[in-house]
C-alpha cells in the first residue's frame, strides 16, 4: 500500500503513534511537510502571520528531520502552498490513496481534515499532541469542567497516567521511499540570538528532535527540576523555567517524553513541590487542548467563551505603540522589544504585557494573541489563545480577567532594573 505521511506539528520520529501506524500499514511512503501559504499572509491586524523567528526554528527542525529520515533511507519532501491542494496533487501524481497525519483539533486544521475526507483519499488521523490519548480522558466533552482545578482533581483522583513514549517502528527500514523531485528546501538566514533567553542560534537551543531530547536529558540531569517552582517566574537567562515549550510547540519532543523523564527524576533523584509543578503545567497544556475540543471556534470570538460580556475595545494607535515597545511603561516596552527581537518571552512577562494591552491600552485581546502568533517561536494555538482569553476575562477563569499592577510586577520581578536595562 502507498501512503503519504504528512508531518504537521509532530516533527519527530520517536513517540509518534500516527507515524508508526503509517509504517505498519504501508509498503511505500511519501514523507511530506507543507508550510501552508496562510502563514505567509497578513492578519486582519496588518502584520504577517508567521514571522522570521518561528520560520528559522522550524527550518532548523526540518533539517534534523530530513537527516533522520535519510538515515532510514527516506526523503523529506517539503512544499509551501495550500496544504490540502498540495496533498491531493501529490496523491494523484503518485497514485496514493492513503494519508496519515496527527489530528490537530483547532478549527483551521480540522477544516483541512474535512476537505481531505471529502476527496477520494482515505485519511487516518490520531490525536497525539497531549499527555493523554482520547480514550484516556475521563469526561465526555460536554462534561469537561470549565474550571481547570476541577479537571486536575479528577485526573489525579482517577490516577490517569500518560502512556510510555513509543520508539519508531523498525519496519521503516523495509519501506520503499517515494521521492518527489519537485519538493523544496526551507532555509532561513539565522541571526545571532545572544541576548535571548532561548537563543536558537546556540546549538543547545536549536530546533529539532535530537536537540530537544538532548535538552531534556541535560535538564533532568541537573538540579533544575527540584527548584522549578522557585525559578519559573524569572524574566531572563537560559536557566529559569523549563524551556520545554519551543520544542513541544513544533513537536520535536512530546509531552509524554517529558513526563517519562520527570518520573525517572522523581524516582531516582527527588520528588517535591517543584517536580509536581512541572506535571501541573503539562496538565494546563492538556486542559487547553480539551477546551478547544469542547468549544471549537468559540475561543476565537470577540467575547471568547462567553462567560463574560465585558466590553472589548480596540485602539489601533495604542496597539502599534505596544507592538513596537513604545508605550509609557519602560518595563512593558522591554518585554515587547525582547519578543520582537528574539521570538521568546518568559511566561511572567507574557502575562504582564498582555494585561497591559487589554487593561491599560484598551485593545482587543485577539490582536495581542495574533501578534504573539506572529512572533513566538513556541506559538501553540491552544495555549496562546486560551491564555490570552484568560487574561482578558473571556476564557475559563470564573474570577474574570487578570489586571496586573505593572509597578508591583516590576518591583517584584525586576527590582534592580536589570531586565529593563537589557532591553532598553
C-alpha positions in Angstrom: 0.0 0.0 0.0 1.2 3.5 -0.9 0.8 6.3 1.7 1.6 9.9 2.4 2.8 10.7 5.9 2.0 14.4 6.4 4.1 16.0 9.2 2.2 18.8 10.9 3.2 19.8 14.4 4.8 16.5 15.1 8.3 17.0 13.6 9.8 13.9 15.2 10.2 10.2 14.6 10.0 8.9 18.2 6.8 8.8 20.2 4.8 9.3 17.1 1.8 6.9 17.1 0.4 8.1 13.8 3.7 7.7 12.1 4.0 4.1 13.4 0.5 3.4 12.1 1.6 4.6 8.7 4.7 2.5 8.7 2.9 -0.6 9.9 0.3 -0.3 7.1 2.4 0.8 4.1 4.8 -0.6 1.6 5.8 2.8 0.2 5.6 6.2 1.9 5.9 9.8 0.7 7.0 11.8 3.7 5.7 15.4 3.4 5.9 18.7 5.2 3.9 21.7 4.0 4.3 25.3 5.1 0.8 26.5 4.4 0.5 29.7 2.4 -1.8 31.2 5.0 1.2 31.6 7.3 2.8 34.0 4.8 -0.3 36.2 4.5 -1.1 39.2 6.7 -3.5 39.0 9.6 -6.5 41.3 9.9 -4.3 43.4 12.2 -1.9 44.1 9.3 1.2 42.1 10.0 2.5 38.7 8.7 1.0 35.7 10.4 4.3 33.8 10.9 7.4 35.9 11.5 11.1 35.2 11.0 11.9 33.7 14.4 9.5 30.7 14.1 10.4 30.1 10.5 14.0 29.8 11.5 13.3 27.5 14.4 11.1 25.3 12.1 13.8 25.4 9.4 16.3 24.0 11.9 14.0 21.2 12.9 13.2 20.2 9.3 16.9 19.9 8.6 17.2 17.5 11.5 14.1 15.6 10.4 15.4 15.3 6.9 18.7 13.8 8.2 16.9 11.3 10.5 14.7 10.1 7.7 17.7 9.9 5.4 19.4 7.5 7.9 16.4 5.2 7.4 16.7 5.5 3.6 13.9 8.1 3.2 13.4 11.6 1.9 11.5 14.5 3.4 9.6 16.3 0.7 8.8 20.0 1.6 6.4 22.4 0.0 5.0 25.9 0.5 1.4 26.1 -0.7 -2.2 25.3 0.3 -1.8 22.1 2.3 -4.9 20.3 1.0 -4.3 21.2 -2.6 -0.7 20.0 -2.3 -1.6 16.7 -0.7 -4.3 16.0 -3.3 -1.9 16.8 -6.2 0.7 14.5 -4.7 -1.8 11.7 -4.2 -2.8 12.0 -7.8 0.7 12.2 -9.1 2.0 9.1 -7.2 -1.3 7.2 -7.2 -1.7 7.2 -3.5 -5.0 6.5 -1.7 -4.0 6.9 2.0 -2.8 9.9 4.0 -1.7 9.6 7.7 -1.3 12.6 9.9 -1.8 13.8 13.5 -5.1 15.3 14.3 -4.9 18.9 15.4 -8.2 19.9 16.9 -8.3 23.6 16.1 -10.8 24.8 13.6 -8.4 25.6 10.6 -6.6 22.4 11.0 -9.8 20.4 11.3 -11.1 22.2 8.2 -8.1 20.8 6.3 -9.0 17.3 7.5 -12.6 17.8 6.4 -11.5 18.9 3.0 -9.3 15.8 2.6 -12.1 13.5 3.8 -14.4 15.0 1.1 -12.0 13.7 -1.6 -11.4 10.1 -2.5 -8.4 10.0 0.0 -8.6 7.6 2.9 -7.4 9.9 5.8 -6.1 8.3 9.0 -5.6 10.7 11.9 -4.7 10.3 15.6 -4.8 13.0 18.3 -1.4 12.7 19.9 0.0 16.1 20.9 -1.1 16.0 24.6 -0.2 13.9 27.6 -3.1 11.6 27.1 -4.8 9.9 24.1 -8.5 10.5 23.6 -9.6 7.2 25.2 -7.8 8.1 28.5 -9.8 11.3 29.1 -12.4 10.5 31.8 -15.0 13.0 30.5 -17.4 13.3 27.7 -16.5 16.6 26.1 -19.8 18.1 27.1 -19.0 17.3 30.7 -15.4 18.7 30.7 -15.2 21.0 33.7 -15.0 24.7 32.8 -12.6 25.2 35.7 -9.1 23.8 35.5 -8.9 22.9 39.2 -11.9 20.6 38.8 -10.3 19.0 35.8 -7.0 18.5 37.6 -8.5 17.0 40.7 -10.5 14.5 38.6 -7.4 13.4 36.6 -5.4 13.0 39.8 -8.2 11.2 41.7 -8.6 8.6 39.0 -4.8 8.3 38.8 -4.7 8.7 35.0 -1.2 8.5 33.7 0.3 9.1 30.3 1.4 6.2 28.2 5.1 5.4 27.9 6.7 7.0 24.9 6.9 4.9 21.7 10.0 4.0 19.7 9.8 4.2 15.9 8.5 1.0 14.2 11.6 -0.6 12.6 9.6 -1.6 9.6 10.6 1.8 8.4 13.8 0.2 7.2 11.8 -2.1 4.8 9.5 0.5 3.3 10.2 2.0 -0.1 10.7 5.8 -0.1 8.8 7.9 -2.6 10.8 11.0 -3.7 9.3 14.0 -5.4 11.9 15.8 -7.4 9.7 19.0 -7.3 10.0 19.3 -3.5 11.8 22.3 -2.0 14.2 23.1 0.9 13.4 25.6 3.6 16.4 27.7 4.6 16.2 30.7 6.8 19.1 33.0 7.4 19.8 32.8 11.1 20.8 35.9 13.0 22.6 35.9 16.4 20.3 35.5 19.4 22.9 36.1 22.1 20.6 38.2 24.4 17.7 35.7 24.2 16.6 33.5 27.0 16.0 30.8 24.3 18.9 31.5 21.9 18.1 29.4 18.8 21.5 30.4 17.3 23.1 28.4 20.2 23.4 24.7 19.2 21.8 23.7 22.6 18.6 25.5 21.8 18.3 25.0 18.0 15.2 23.3 16.6 14.9 19.6 16.0 14.2 16.3 17.7 17.8 15.5 18.6 18.3 18.9 20.3 15.0 18.6 22.1 15.8 15.2 23.5 19.4 16.3 24.4 18.0 19.3 26.3 15.6 17.0 28.2 18.5 14.8 29.1 20.6 17.7 30.3 17.7 19.4 32.2 16.8 16.2 34.1 20.4 15.5 34.8 20.7 18.8 36.7 19.0 20.0 39.9 16.7 22.4 37.9 13.6 20.2 38.3 13.9 20.4 42.1 13.9 24.2 42.0 11.5 24.8 39.1 8.7 26.5 41.1 11.2 29.0 42.6 12.6 30.0 39.2 9.7 29.8 36.8 8.8 33.4 37.2 12.2 34.9 36.5 12.5 37.1 33.4 15.8 36.5 31.7 18.6 34.0 31.2 18.7 30.4 30.0 18.4 28.8 33.4 14.9 29.9 34.6 11.8 27.8 33.9 12.0 24.6 31.9 12.2 26.0 28.4 10.3 22.9 27.0 7.7 24.9 25.2 9.5 25.7 21.9 10.4 22.0 21.3 6.8 21.0 22.3 5.1 23.5 20.0 6.8 22.2 16.9 6.5 18.6 18.0 10.3 18.0 18.3 9.5 16.3 21.6 6.2 15.1 23.1 4.6 15.8 26.4 4.8 12.1 27.2 8.5 12.1 26.8 8.8 15.0 29.3 6.6 13.1 31.7 8.7 10.0 31.3 11.9 11.9 32.1 10.1 13.5 35.1 9.0 10.2 36.5 12.6 8.9 36.3 13.8 12.0 38.0 11.3 11.7 40.8 12.2 8.0 41.3 15.9 8.4 41.2 16.7 11.9 42.4 14.0 13.9 44.1 10.2 14.4 44.3 9.0 17.7 45.6 6.6 20.6 45.0 8.7 21.8 42.1 8.7 18.5 40.2 4.9 18.2 40.8 4.6 21.7 39.3 6.2 20.6 36.1 3.4 18.0 35.8 0.9 20.7 36.8 2.0 22.9 33.9 1.7 19.9 31.5 -1.9 19.4 32.7 -2.7 23.1 32.0 -1.4 22.5 28.4 -3.6 19.4 28.2 -6.6 21.2 29.5 -6.4 24.0 26.9 -6.4 21.3 24.2 -9.6 19.9 25.6 -11.2 23.3 25.9 -10.7 23.7 22.1 -12.3 20.4 21.5 -15.3 21.4 23.7 -15.8 24.9 22.4 -14.4 24.9 18.8 -14.3 28.2 17.1 -15.8 30.0 20.0 -12.4 30.6 21.6 -11.6 32.9 18.7 -14.7 35.1 19.1 -14.5 38.6 20.5 -16.1 37.5 23.8 -14.2 34.2 23.8 -16.2 31.5 25.7 -18.9 34.0 26.5 -18.7 33.7 30.3 -18.1 37.5 30.5 -19.7 40.2 28.4 -17.3 42.9 29.5 -16.8 45.2 26.5 -13.9 44.6 24.2 -12.5 47.8 22.8 -9.6 48.4 20.4 -7.3 51.3 19.8 -5.2 50.8 16.7 -2.8 53.6 17.8 -2.2 52.1 21.2 -1.8 48.6 19.7 1.0 49.9 17.5 2.7 51.5 20.4 2.5 48.3 22.4 3.7 46.1 19.5 6.7 48.4 18.9 7.6 48.8 22.5 6.8 52.5 22.7 4.3 52.7 25.5 4.6 54.9 28.6 5.9 51.9 30.5 9.6 51.1 30.1 9.1 47.8 31.8 6.4 46.7 29.3 8.5 48.1 26.4 11.4 45.9 27.5 9.2 42.9 27.2 7.9 43.9 23.8 11.4 44.5 22.4 12.6 41.1 23.7 9.7 39.5 21.9 10.2 41.3 18.7 14.0 40.7 18.7 14.1 37.1 19.8 10.7 35.4 19.5 10.7 34.4 23.1 9.3 35.9 26.4 9.1 34.5 29.9 5.6 33.4 31.0 5.5 36.1 33.6 6.3 38.9 31.0 3.7 37.4 28.7 1.1 37.9 31.3 2.3 41.4 32.2 2.4 42.7 28.6 -1.0 41.0 27.8 -2.6 42.6 30.9 -1.2 46.0 29.9 -2.6 45.8 26.4 -6.0 44.8 27.5 -6.4 46.8 30.6 -4.2 49.9 30.3 -4.3 50.4 26.5 -8.0 49.3 25.9 -7.1 46.9 23.0 -8.7 43.8 21.6 -7.1 40.7 23.2 -7.3 38.9 19.9 -4.9 41.4 18.3 -2.4 40.6 21.1 -2.9 36.9 20.5 -2.3 37.4 16.8 1.0 39.3 17.5 2.2 36.5 19.7 1.3 34.0 17.0 3.4 36.1 14.5 6.5 36.4 16.8 6.7 33.5 19.2 9.0 30.5 18.4 6.8 28.4 20.7 3.5 29.5 19.3 0.8 26.9 20.1 -2.7 27.8 19.1 -4.3 26.1 22.1 -2.1 27.7 24.9 -1.8 31.0 23.1 -5.5 31.8 22.7 -6.6 30.2 25.9 -4.0 32.2 27.9 -5.0 35.5 26.2 -8.7 34.8 26.8 -7.9 34.0 30.4 -6.0 37.4 30.9 -8.8 39.3 29.1 -11.6 37.6 31.2 -13.1 35.7 28.2 -11.7 32.3 29.0 -12.3 29.7 31.6 -11.4 31.6 34.8 -14.5 32.1 36.9 -12.9 35.1 38.6 -12.8 37.2 35.5 -9.7 38.6 33.8 -6.3 39.4 35.2 -5.3 43.1 35.8 -1.7 43.2 36.7 -0.3 46.2 38.7 2.7 47.0 36.5 4.7 48.8 39.2 4.2 46.0 41.6 5.3 43.4 39.0 8.4 45.4 38.2 9.3 45.8 41.8 8.8 42.1 42.4 10.5 40.6 39.3 12.9 43.3 38.2 13.7 45.3 41.4 17.1 46.3 40.2 16.1 47.2 36.7 18.4 44.6 35.1 15.8 43.2 32.7 14.6 46.7 31.7 18.2 47.8 31.1 18.9 44.7 29.0 16.1 45.6 26.5 16.3 49.4 26.7 
